[in-house]
Amino acid sequence: MIICICKSLNDRQLRESIASGASSFDELQFETGVSTCCGSCESSVHELLAAHAAGTGMAAAELRRSALG
């Protein structure tokens, strides 16, 4: 499913970047360019990161800390 219309990024591409080490919103944005144009996909990107963190057992506090930069 397309997550970022502006950059034509789908969830698979973003999950691959996350699996390759992009563990925060800023890192994912730097690696892929997601949410750098209109920003309407930002909440979906955060949800994707949270789902990955939950699946890998990352603590909620660690996720919040990485989201805050």
mmJSON file of the N, C-alpha and C atoms, coordinates in Angstrom:
{"data_MODEL":{"atom_site":{
"group_PDB":["ATOM","ATOM","ATOM","ATOM","ATOM","ATOM","ATOM","ATOM","ATOM","ATOM","ATOM","ATOM","ATOM","ATOM","ATOM","ATOM","ATOM","ATOM","ATOM","ATOM","ATOM","ATOM","ATOM","ATOM","ATOM","ATOM","ATOM","ATOM","ATOM","ATOM","ATOM","ATOM","ATOM","ATOM","ATOM","ATOM","ATOM","ATOM","ATOM","ATOM","ATOM","ATOM","ATOM","ATOM","ATOM","ATOM","ATOM","ATOM","ATOM","ATOM","ATOM","ATOM","ATOM","ATOM","ATOM","ATOM","ATOM","ATOM","ATOM","ATOM","ATOM","ATOM","ATOM","ATOM","ATOM","ATOM","ATOM","ATOM","ATOM","ATOM","ATOM","ATOM","ATOM","ATOM","ATOM","ATOM","ATOM","ATOM","ATOM","ATOM","ATOM","ATOM","ATOM","ATOM","ATOM","ATOM","ATOM","ATOM","ATOM","ATOM","ATOM","ATOM","ATOM","ATOM","ATOM","ATOM","ATOM","ATOM","ATOM","ATOM","ATOM","ATOM","ATOM","ATOM","ATOM","ATOM","ATOM","ATOM","ATOM","ATOM","ATOM","ATOM","ATOM","ATOM","ATOM","ATOM","ATOM","ATOM","ATOM","ATOM","ATOM","ATOM","ATOM","ATOM","ATOM","ATOM","ATOM","ATOM","ATOM","ATOM","ATOM","ATOM","ATOM","ATOM","ATOM","ATOM","ATOM","ATOM","ATOM","ATOM","ATOM","ATOM","ATOM","ATOM","ATOM","ATOM","ATOM","ATOM","ATOM","ATOM","ATOM","ATOM","ATOM","ATOM","ATOM","ATOM","ATOM","ATOM","ATOM","ATOM","ATOM","ATOM","ATOM","ATOM","ATOM","ATOM","ATOM","ATOM","ATOM","ATOM","ATOM","ATOM","ATOM","ATOM","ATOM","ATOM","ATOM","ATOM","ATOM","ATOM","ATOM","ATOM","ATOM","ATOM","ATOM","ATOM","ATOM","ATOM","ATOM","ATOM","ATOM","ATOM","ATOM","ATOM","ATOM","ATOM","ATOM","ATOM","ATOM","ATOM","ATOM","ATOM","ATOM","ATOM","ATOM","ATOM","ATOM"],
"id":[1,2,3,4,5,6,7,8,9,10,11,12,13,14,15,16,17,18,19,20,21,22,23,24,25,26,27,28,29,30,31,32,33,34,35,36,37,38,39,40,41,42,43,44,45,46,47,48,49,50,51,52,53,54,55,56,57,58,59,60,61,62,63,64,65,66,67,68,69,70,71,72,73,74,75,76,77,78,79,80,81,82,83,84,85,86,87,88,89,90,91,92,93,94,95,96,97,98,99,100,101,102,103,104,105,106,107,108,109,110,111,112,113,114,115,116,117,118,119,120,121,122,123,124,125,126,127,128,129,130,131,132,133,134,135,136,137,138,139,140,141,142,143,144,145,146,147,148,149,150,151,152,153,154,155,156,157,158,159,160,161,162,163,164,165,166,167,168,169,170,171,172,173,174,175,176,177,178,179,180,181,182,183,184,185,186,187,188,189,190,191,192,193,194,195,196,197,198,199,200,201,202,203,204,205,206,207],
"type_symbol":["N","C","C","N","C","C","N","C","C","N","C","C","N","C","C","N","C","C","N","C","C","N","C","C","N","C","C","N","C","C","N","C","C","N","C","C","N","C","C","N","C","C","N","C","C","N","C","C","N","C","C","N","C","C","N","C","C","N","C","C","N","C","C","N","C","C","N","C","C","N","C","C","N","C","C","N","C","C","N","C","C","N","C","C","N","C","C","N","C","C","N","C","C","N","C","C","N","C","C","N","C","C","N","C","C","N","C","C","N","C","C","N","C","C","N","C","C","N","C","C","N","C","C","N","C","C","N","C","C","N","C","C","N","C","C","N","C","C","N","C","C","N","C","C","N","C","C","N","C","C","N","C","C","N","C","C","N","C","C","N","C","C","N","C","C","N","C","C","N","C","C","N","C","C","N","C","C","N","C","C","N","C","C","N","C","C","N","C","C","N","C","C","N","C","C","N","C","C","N","C","C","N","C","C","N","C","C"],
"label_atom_id":["N","CA","C","N","CA","C","N","CA","C","N","CA","C","N","CA","C","N","CA","C","N","CA","C","N","CA","C","N","CA","C","N","CA","C","N","CA","C","N","CA","C","N","CA","C","N","CA","C","N","CA","C","N","CA","C","N","CA","C","N","CA","C","N","CA","C","N","CA","C","N","CA","C","N","CA","C","N","CA","C","N","CA","C","N","CA","C","N","CA","C","N","CA","C","N","CA","C","N","CA","C","N","CA","C","N","CA","C","N","CA","C","N","CA","C","N","CA","C","N","CA","C","N","CA","C","N","CA","C","N","CA","C","N","CA","C","N","CA","C","N","CA","C","N","CA","C","N","CA","C","N","CA","C","N","CA","C","N","CA","C","N","CA","C","N","CA","C","N","CA","C","N","CA","C","N","CA","C","N","CA","C","N","CA","C","N","CA","C","N","CA","C","N","CA","C","N","CA","C","N","CA","C","N","CA","C","N","CA","C","N","CA","C","N","CA","C","N","CA","C","N","CA","C","N","CA","C","N","CA","C","N","CA","C","N","CA","C","N","CA","C"],
"label_alt_id":[null,null,null,null,null,null,null,null,null,null,null,null,null,null,null,null,null,null,null,null,null,null,null,null,null,null,null,null,null,null,null,null,null,null,null,null,null,null,null,null,null,null,null,null,null,null,null,null,null,null,null,null,null,null,null,null,null,null,null,null,null,null,null,null,null,null,null,null,null,null,null,null,null,null,null,null,null,null,null,null,null,null,null,null,null,null,null,null,null,null,null,null,null,null,null,null,null,null,null,null,null,null,null,null,null,null,null,null,null,null,null,null,null,null,null,null,null,null,null,null,null,null,null,null,null,null,null,null,null,null,null,null,null,null,null,null,null,null,null,null,null,null,null,null,null,null,null,null,null,null,null,null,null,null,null,null,null,null,null,null,null,null,null,null,null,null,null,null,null,null,null,null,null,null,null,null,null,null,null,null,null,null,null,null,null,null,null,null,null,null,null,null,null,null,null,null,null,null,null,null,null,null,null,null,null,null,null],
"label_comp_id":["MET","MET","MET","ILE","ILE","ILE","ILE","ILE","ILE","CYS","CYS","CYS","ILE","ILE","ILE","CYS","CYS","CYS","LYS","LYS","LYS","SER","SER","SER","LEU","LEU","LEU","ASN","ASN","ASN","ASP","ASP","ASP","ARG","ARG","ARG","GLN","GLN","GLN","LEU","LEU","LEU","ARG","ARG","ARG","GLU","GLU","GLU","SER","SER","SER","ILE","ILE","ILE","ALA","ALA","ALA","SER","SER","SER","GLY","GLY","GLY","ALA","ALA","ALA","SER","SER","SER","SER","SER","SER","PHE","PHE","PHE","ASP","ASP","ASP","GLU","GLU","GLU","LEU","LEU","LEU","GLN","GLN","GLN","PHE","PHE","PHE","GLU","GLU","GLU","THR","THR","THR","GLY","GLY","GLY","VAL","VAL","VAL","SER","SER","SER","THR","THR","THR","CYS","CYS","CYS","CYS","CYS","CYS","GLY","GLY","GLY","SER","SER","SER","CYS","CYS","CYS","GLU","GLU","GLU","SER","SER","SER","SER","SER","SER","VAL","VAL","VAL","HIS","HIS","HIS","GLU","GLU","GLU","LEU","LEU","LEU","LEU","LEU","LEU","ALA","ALA","ALA","ALA","ALA","ALA","HIS","HIS","HIS","ALA","ALA","ALA","ALA","ALA","ALA","GLY","GLY","GLY","THR","THR","THR","GLY","GLY","GLY","MET","MET","MET","ALA","ALA","ALA","ALA","ALA","ALA","ALA","ALA","ALA","GLU","GLU","GLU","LEU","LEU","LEU","ARG","ARG","ARG","ARG","ARG","ARG","SER","SER","SER","ALA","ALA","ALA","LEU","LEU","LEU","GLY","GLY","GLY"],
"label_asym_id":["A","A","A","A","A","A","A","A","A","A","A","A","A","A","A","A","A","A","A","A","A","A","A","A","A","A","A","A","A","A","A","A","A","A","A","A","A","A","A","A","A","A","A","A","A","A","A","A","A","A","A","A","A","A","A","A","A","A","A","A","A","A","A","A","A","A","A","A","A","A","A","A","A","A","A","A","A","A","A","A","A","A","A","A","A","A","A","A","A","A","A","A","A","A","A","A","A","A","A","A","A","A","A","A","A","A","A","A","A","A","A","A","A","A","A","A","A","A","A","A","A","A","A","A","A","A","A","A","A","A","A","A","A","A","A","A","A","A","A","A","A","A","A","A","A","A","A","A","A","A","A","A","A","A","A","A","A","A","A","A","A","A","A","A","A","A","A","A","A","A","A","A","A","A","A","A","A","A","A","A","A","A","A","A","A","A","A","A","A","A","A","A","A","A","A","A","A","A","A","A","A","A","A","A","A","A","A"],
"label_entity_id":["1","1","1","1","1","1","1","1","1","1","1","1","1","1","1","1","1","1","1","1","1","1","1","1","1","1","1","1","1","1","1","1","1","1","1","1","1","1","1","1","1","1","1","1","1","1","1","1","1","1","1","1","1","1","1","1","1","1","1","1","1","1","1","1","1","1","1","1","1","1","1","1","1","1","1","1","1","1","1","1","1","1","1","1","1","1","1","1","1","1","1","1","1","1","1","1","1","1","1","1","1","1","1","1","1","1","1","1","1","1","1","1","1","1","1","1","1","1","1","1","1","1","1","1","1","1","1","1","1","1","1","1","1","1","1","1","1","1","1","1","1","1","1","1","1","1","1","1","1","1","1","1","1","1","1","1","1","1","1","1","1","1","1","1","1","1","1","1","1","1","1","1","1","1","1","1","1","1","1","1","1","1","1","1","1","1","1","1","1","1","1","1","1","1","1","1","1","1","1","1","1","1","1","1","1","1","1"],
"label_seq_id":[1,1,1,2,2,2,3,3,3,4,4,4,5,5,5,6,6,6,7,7,7,8,8,8,9,9,9,10,10,10,11,11,11,12,12,12,13,13,13,14,14,14,15,15,15,16,16,16,17,17,17,18,18,18,19,19,19,20,20,20,21,21,21,22,22,22,23,23,23,24,24,24,25,25,25,26,26,26,27,27,27,28,28,28,29,29,29,30,30,30,31,31,31,32,32,32,33,33,33,34,34,34,35,35,35,36,36,36,37,37,37,38,38,38,39,39,39,40,40,40,41,41,41,42,42,42,43,43,43,44,44,44,45,45,45,46,46,46,47,47,47,48,48,48,49,49,49,50,50,50,51,51,51,52,52,52,53,53,53,54,54,54,55,55,55,56,56,56,57,57,57,58,58,58,59,59,59,60,60,60,61,61,61,62,62,62,63,63,63,64,64,64,65,65,65,66,66,66,67,67,67,68,68,68,69,69,69],
"pdbx_PDB_ins_code":[null,null,null,null,null,null,null,null,null,null,null,null,null,null,null,null,null,null,null,null,null,null,null,null,null,null,null,null,null,null,null,null,null,null,null,null,null,null,null,null,null,null,null,null,null,null,null,null,null,null,null,null,null,null,null,null,null,null,null,null,null,null,null,null,null,null,null,null,null,null,null,null,null,null,null,null,null,null,null,null,null,null,null,null,null,null,null,null,null,null,null,null,null,null,null,null,null,null,null,null,null,null,null,null,null,null,null,null,null,null,null,null,null,null,null,null,null,null,null,null,null,null,null,null,null,null,null,null,null,null,null,null,null,null,null,null,null,null,null,null,null,null,null,null,null,null,null,null,null,null,null,null,null,null,null,null,null,null,null,null,null,null,null,null,null,null,null,null,null,null,null,null,null,null,null,null,null,null,null,null,null,null,null,null,null,null,null,null,null,null,null,null,null,null,null,null,null,null,null,null,null,null,null,null,null,null,null],
"Cartn_x":[0.836,0.0,0.898,0.554,1.303,1.101,2.206,2.173,2.431,3.455,3.838,3.587,2.561,2.196,3.251,3.742,4.704,5.976,6.45,7.693,7.449,6.182,5.803,6.43,6.301,6.849,5.724,5.922,4.899,5.375,4.482,4.805,5.942,6.032,7.106,8.476,8.588,9.854,10.244,9.263,9.544,9.907,9.215,9.549,10.96,11.365,12.723,13.758,13.484,14.398,14.472,13.34,13.307,14.102,13.895,14.618,16.119,16.488,17.901,18.556,17.773,18.365,17.79,16.886,16.267,15.271,15.684,14.871,14.08,14.224,13.46,12.839,11.917,11.278,12.314,13.218,14.244,15.142,15.535,16.381,15.638,14.378,13.574,13.362,13.135,12.961,14.249,15.387,16.669,16.94,16.676,16.952,16.04,14.762,13.788,13.191,13.256,12.607,11.142,10.663,9.261,8.905,7.746,7.191,8.056,8.695,9.499,8.818,7.688,6.982,5.769,4.64,3.414,3.221,3.816,3.731,2.469,1.58,0.318,0.495,1.624,1.871,2.564,2.902,3.7,3.064,1.774,1.137,1.201,1.07,1.166,2.575,3.569,4.953,5.21,4.701,4.849,4.147,2.984,2.272,3.086,3.696,4.525,5.724,6.36,7.482,7.034,5.881,5.364,5.029,4.451,4.117,5.382,6.421,7.686,8.288,8.249,8.805,8.048,6.737,5.94,6.268,6.505,6.829,8.214,9.112,10.476,10.678,9.643,9.738,10.407,10.541,11.136,10.214,10.77,9.99,9.338,8.146,7.407,8.215,8.909,9.709,10.83,11.449,12.521,11.977,10.783,10.157,9.884,9.324,9.04,10.329,11.368,12.647,13.217,13.125,13.648,12.789,11.485,10.599,10.891,11.329,11.624,12.986,13.809,15.121,16.103],
"Cartn_y":[-1.162,0.0,1.248,2.231,3.489,4.235,4.626,5.404,6.876,7.129,8.501,8.711,9.453,9.715,10.591,11.586,12.524,11.829,10.855,10.159,8.763,8.411,7.088,5.945,6.025,4.996,4.141,2.836,1.945,1.36,0.662,0.115,-0.906,-1.649,-2.64,-1.954,-0.884,-0.159,0.415,0.953,1.531,0.452,-0.686,-1.801,-2.314,-2.337,-2.766,-1.805,-0.52,0.465,0.323,0.059,-0.15,-1.401,-2.467,-3.713,-3.551,-2.615,-2.37,-1.444,-0.962,-0.172,1.199,1.679,2.981,2.808,3.195,2.896,4.076,5.241,6.406,7.092,7.98,8.725,9.512,10.182,10.99,10.142,8.976,8.1,7.609,7.244,6.774,7.898,9.082,10.24,10.517,10.438,10.669,9.613,8.364,7.251,7.232,7.567,7.385,8.677,9.752,10.993,11.052,10.036,9.991,11.215,11.751,12.873,14.132,14.363,15.576,16.604,16.237,17.196,17.76,17.108,17.646,17.217,16.099,15.646,14.905,14.679,14.024,12.557,11.968,10.565,10.377,11.441,11.341,10.425,10.539,9.683,8.212,7.928,6.548,5.998,6.84,6.42,6.107,6.956,6.704,5.404,5.141,3.885,2.684,2.802,1.732,1.46,2.517,2.371,1.729,2.142,1.583,0.106,-0.25,-1.655,-2.496,-1.957,-2.683,-2.844,-1.766,-1.81,-2.825,-2.876,-3.835,-5.266,-5.457,-6.779,-7.256,-6.314,-6.683,-6.626,-6.213,-6.164,-4.919,-3.885,-2.64,-2.052,-1.6,-1.018,0.271,0.554,1.76,3.013,3.049,4.224,4.428,3.366,3.473,3.997,3.538,4.014,5.511,5.961,7.379,8.194,7.691,8.392,8.521,7.457,7.527,8.443,8.517,9.39,10.866,11.132,12.512,12.966,12.033,12.369,12.437],
"Cartn_z":[0.0,0.0,0.0,-0.777,-0.829,0.49,1.098,2.332,2.017,1.216,0.867,-0.625,-0.918,-2.306,-2.98,-2.267,-2.849,-3.325,-2.558,-2.886,-3.454,-3.652,-4.179,-3.382,-2.057,-1.18,-0.616,-0.705,-0.149,1.173,1.847,3.161,3.089,2.031,1.887,1.855,1.091,1.01,2.373,3.074,4.384,5.399,5.349,6.247,5.974,4.714,4.372,4.954,4.887,5.469,6.982,7.593,9.042,9.397,8.651,8.899,8.679,7.817,7.531,8.548,9.518,10.589,10.849,10.017,10.271,11.418,12.636,13.818,14.348,13.742,14.183,12.963,13.244,12.167,11.38,12.094,11.422,10.523,11.007,10.194,8.958,9.149,8.02,7.01,7.515,6.64,5.859,6.517,5.857,4.796,5.119,4.203,2.983,3.179,2.1,1.546,2.324,1.908,2.283,3.005,3.395,4.246,4.01,4.764,4.696,3.558,3.391,2.492,1.908,1.043,1.774,1.653,2.249,3.7,4.098,5.484,5.874,4.932,5.289,5.669,5.359,5.678,7.028,7.703,8.931,9.972,10.19,11.202,10.789,9.517,9.046,9.234,9.042,9.225,10.695,11.584,13.018,13.415,12.837,13.111,12.631,11.481,10.934,11.841,12.322,13.244,14.563,15.061,16.309,16.148,15.018,14.764,14.696,14.077,14.008,15.408,16.173,17.528,18.382,18.244,19.007,18.589,17.316,16.8,17.202,17.463,17.848,19.345,20.073,21.526,22.064,21.267,21.751,22.816,23.886,24.97,24.49,25.007,24.612,24.918,26.04,26.398,25.383,24.93,23.946,22.62,22.243,21.018,21.114,22.226,22.399,22.356,22.996,23.025,21.609,20.792,19.43,18.57,18.856,18.079,18.395,19.618,20.0,19.524,19.098,18.557,19.63],
"occupancy":[1.0,1.0,1.0,1.0,1.0,1.0,1.0,1.0,1.0,1.0,1.0,1.0,1.0,1.0,1.0,1.0,1.0,1.0,1.0,1.0,1.0,1.0,1.0,1.0,1.0,1.0,1.0,1.0,1.0,1.0,1.0,1.0,1.0,1.0,1.0,1.0,1.0,1.0,1.0,1.0,1.0,1.0,1.0,1.0,1.0,1.0,1.0,1.0,1.0,1.0,1.0,1.0,1.0,1.0,1.0,1.0,1.0,1.0,1.0,1.0,1.0,1.0,1.0,1.0,1.0,1.0,1.0,1.0,1.0,1.0,1.0,1.0,1.0,1.0,1.0,1.0,1.0,1.0,1.0,1.0,1.0,1.0,1.0,1.0,1.0,1.0,1.0,1.0,1.0,1.0,1.0,1.0,1.0,1.0,1.0,1.0,1.0,1.0,1.0,1.0,1.0,1.0,1.0,1.0,1.0,1.0,1.0,1.0,1.0,1.0,1.0,1.0,1.0,1.0,1.0,1.0,1.0,1.0,1.0,1.0,1.0,1.0,1.0,1.0,1.0,1.0,1.0,1.0,1.0,1.0,1.0,1.0,1.0,1.0,1.0,1.0,1.0,1.0,1.0,1.0,1.0,1.0,1.0,1.0,1.0,1.0,1.0,1.0,1.0,1.0,1.0,1.0,1.0,1.0,1.0,1.0,1.0,1.0,1.0,1.0,1.0,1.0,1.0,1.0,1.0,1.0,1.0,1.0,1.0,1.0,1.0,1.0,1.0,1.0,1.0,1.0,1.0,1.0,1.0,1.0,1.0,1.0,1.0,1.0,1.0,1.0,1.0,1.0,1.0,1.0,1.0,1.0,1.0,1.0,1.0,1.0,1.0,1.0,1.0,1.0,1.0,1.0,1.0,1.0,1.0,1.0,1.0],
"B_iso_or_equiv":[0.0,0.0,0.0,0.0,0.0,0.0,0.0,0.0,0.0,0.0,0.0,0.0,0.0,0.0,0.0,0.0,0.0,0.0,0.0,0.0,0.0,0.0,0.0,0.0,0.0,0.0,0.0,0.0,0.0,0.0,0.0,0.0,0.0,0.0,0.0,0.0,0.0,0.0,0.0,0.0,0.0,0.0,0.0,0.0,0.0,0.0,0.0,0.0,0.0,0.0,0.0,0.0,0.0,0.0,0.0,0.0,0.0,0.0,0.0,0.0,0.0,0.0,0.0,0.0,0.0,0.0,0.0,0.0,0.0,0.0,0.0,0.0,0.0,0.0,0.0,0.0,0.0,0.0,0.0,0.0,0.0,0.0,0.0,0.0,0.0,0.0,0.0,0.0,0.0,0.0,0.0,0.0,0.0,0.0,0.0,0.0,0.0,0.0,0.0,0.0,0.0,0.0,0.0,0.0,0.0,0.0,0.0,0.0,0.0,0.0,0.0,0.0,0.0,0.0,0.0,0.0,0.0,0.0,0.0,0.0,0.0,0.0,0.0,0.0,0.0,0.0,0.0,0.0,0.0,0.0,0.0,0.0,0.0,0.0,0.0,0.0,0.0,0.0,0.0,0.0,0.0,0.0,0.0,0.0,0.0,0.0,0.0,0.0,0.0,0.0,0.0,0.0,0.0,0.0,0.0,0.0,0.0,0.0,0.0,0.0,0.0,0.0,0.0,0.0,0.0,0.0,0.0,0.0,0.0,0.0,0.0,0.0,0.0,0.0,0.0,0.0,0.0,0.0,0.0,0.0,0.0,0.0,0.0,0.0,0.0,0.0,0.0,0.0,0.0,0.0,0.0,0.0,0.0,0.0,0.0,0.0,0.0,0.0,0.0,0.0,0.0,0.0,0.0,0.0,0.0,0.0,0.0],
"pdbx_formal_charge":[null,null,null,null,null,null,null,null,null,null,null,null,null,null,null,null,null,null,null,null,null,null,null,null,null,null,null,null,null,null,null,null,null,null,null,null,null,null,null,null,null,null,null,null,null,null,null,null,null,null,null,null,null,null,null,null,null,null,null,null,null,null,null,null,null,null,null,null,null,null,null,null,null,null,null,null,null,null,null,null,null,null,null,null,null,null,null,null,null,null,null,null,null,null,null,null,null,null,null,null,null,null,null,null,null,null,null,null,null,null,null,null,null,null,null,null,null,null,null,null,null,null,null,null,null,null,null,null,null,null,null,null,null,null,null,null,null,null,null,null,null,null,null,null,null,null,null,null,null,null,null,null,null,null,null,null,null,null,null,null,null,null,null,null,null,null,null,null,null,null,null,null,null,null,null,null,null,null,null,null,null,null,null,null,null,null,null,null,null,null,null,null,null,null,null,null,null,null,null,null,null,null,null,null,null,null,null],
"auth_seq_id":[1,1,1,2,2,2,3,3,3,4,4,4,5,5,5,6,6,6,7,7,7,8,8,8,9,9,9,10,10,10,11,11,11,12,12,12,13,13,13,14,14,14,15,15,15,16,16,16,17,17,17,18,18,18,19,19,19,20,20,20,21,21,21,22,22,22,23,23,23,24,24,24,25,25,25,26,26,26,27,27,27,28,28,28,29,29,29,30,30,30,31,31,31,32,32,32,33,33,33,34,34,34,35,35,35,36,36,36,37,37,37,38,38,38,39,39,39,40,40,40,41,41,41,42,42,42,43,43,43,44,44,44,45,45,45,46,46,46,47,47,47,48,48,48,49,49,49,50,50,50,51,51,51,52,52,52,53,53,53,54,54,54,55,55,55,56,56,56,57,57,57,58,58,58,59,59,59,60,60,60,61,61,61,62,62,62,63,63,63,64,64,64,65,65,65,66,66,66,67,67,67,68,68,68,69,69,69],
"auth_comp_id":["MET","MET","MET","ILE","ILE","ILE","ILE","ILE","ILE","CYS","CYS","CYS","ILE","ILE","ILE","CYS","CYS","CYS","LYS","LYS","LYS","SER","SER","SER","LEU","LEU","LEU","ASN","ASN","ASN","ASP","ASP","ASP","ARG","ARG","ARG","GLN","GLN","GLN","LEU","LEU","LEU","ARG","ARG","ARG","GLU","GLU","GLU","SER","SER","SER","ILE","ILE","ILE","ALA","ALA","ALA","SER","SER","SER","GLY","GLY","GLY","ALA","ALA","ALA","SER","SER","SER","SER","SER","SER","PHE","PHE","PHE","ASP","ASP","ASP","GLU","GLU","GLU","LEU","LEU","LEU","GLN","GLN","GLN","PHE","PHE","PHE","GLU","GLU","GLU","THR","THR","THR","GLY","GLY","GLY","VAL","VAL","VAL","SER","SER","SER","THR","THR","THR","CYS","CYS","CYS","CYS","CYS","CYS","GLY","GLY","GLY","SER","SER","SER","CYS","CYS","CYS","GLU","GLU","GLU","SER","SER","SER","SER","SER","SER","VAL","VAL","VAL","HIS","HIS","HIS","GLU","GLU","GLU","LEU","LEU","LEU","LEU","LEU","LEU","ALA","ALA","ALA","ALA","ALA","ALA","HIS","HIS","HIS","ALA","ALA","ALA","ALA","ALA","ALA","GLY","GLY","GLY","THR","THR","THR","GLY","GLY","GLY","MET","MET","MET","ALA","ALA","ALA","ALA","ALA","ALA","ALA","ALA","ALA","GLU","GLU","GLU","LEU","LEU","LEU","ARG","ARG","ARG","ARG","ARG","ARG","SER","SER","SER","ALA","ALA","ALA","LEU","LEU","LEU","GLY","GLY","GLY"],
"auth_asym_id":["A","A","A","A","A","A","A","A","A","A","A","A","A","A","A","A","A","A","A","A","A","A","A","A","A","A","A","A","A","A","A","A","A","A","A","A","A","A","A","A","A","A","A","A","A","A","A","A","A","A","A","A","A","A","A","A","A","A","A","A","A","A","A","A","A","A","A","A","A","A","A","A","A","A","A","A","A","A","A","A","A","A","A","A","A","A","A","A","A","A","A","A","A","A","A","A","A","A","A","A","A","A","A","A","A","A","A","A","A","A","A","A","A","A","A","A","A","A","A","A","A","A","A","A","A","A","A","A","A","A","A","A","A","A","A","A","A","A","A","A","A","A","A","A","A","A","A","A","A","A","A","A","A","A","A","A","A","A","A","A","A","A","A","A","A","A","A","A","A","A","A","A","A","A","A","A","A","A","A","A","A","A","A","A","A","A","A","A","A","A","A","A","A","A","A","A","A","A","A","A","A","A","A","A","A","A","A"],
"auth_atom_id":["N","CA","C","N","CA","C","N","CA","C","N","CA","C","N","CA","C","N","CA","C","N","CA","C","N","CA","C","N","CA","C","N","CA","C","N","CA","C","N","CA","C","N","CA","C","N","CA","C","N","CA","C","N","CA","C","N","CA","C","N","CA","C","N","CA","C","N","CA","C","N","CA","C","N","CA","C","N","CA","C","N","CA","C","N","CA","C","N","CA","C","N","CA","C","N","CA","C","N","CA","C","N","CA","C","N","CA","C","N","CA","C","N","CA","C","N","CA","C","N","CA","C","N","CA","C","N","CA","C","N","CA","C","N","CA","C","N","CA","C","N","CA","C","N","CA","C","N","CA","C","N","CA","C","N","CA","C","N","CA","C","N","CA","C","N","CA","C","N","CA","C","N","CA","C","N","CA","C","N","CA","C","N","CA","C","N","CA","C","N","CA","C","N","CA","C","N","CA","C","N","CA","C","N","CA","C","N","CA","C","N","CA","C","N","CA","C","N","CA","C","N","CA","C","N","CA","C","N","CA","C","N","CA","C","N","CA","C","N","CA","C"],
"pdbx_PDB_model_num":[1,1,1,1,1,1,1,1,1,1,1,1,1,1,1,1,1,1,1,1,1,1,1,1,1,1,1,1,1,1,1,1,1,1,1,1,1,1,1,1,1,1,1,1,1,1,1,1,1,1,1,1,1,1,1,1,1,1,1,1,1,1,1,1,1,1,1,1,1,1,1,1,1,1,1,1,1,1,1,1,1,1,1,1,1,1,1,1,1,1,1,1,1,1,1,1,1,1,1,1,1,1,1,1,1,1,1,1,1,1,1,1,1,1,1,1,1,1,1,1,1,1,1,1,1,1,1,1,1,1,1,1,1,1,1,1,1,1,1,1,1,1,1,1,1,1,1,1,1,1,1,1,1,1,1,1,1,1,1,1,1,1,1,1,1,1,1,1,1,1,1,1,1,1,1,1,1,1,1,1,1,1,1,1,1,1,1,1,1,1,1,1,1,1,1,1,1,1,1,1,1,1,1,1,1,1,1]
}}}
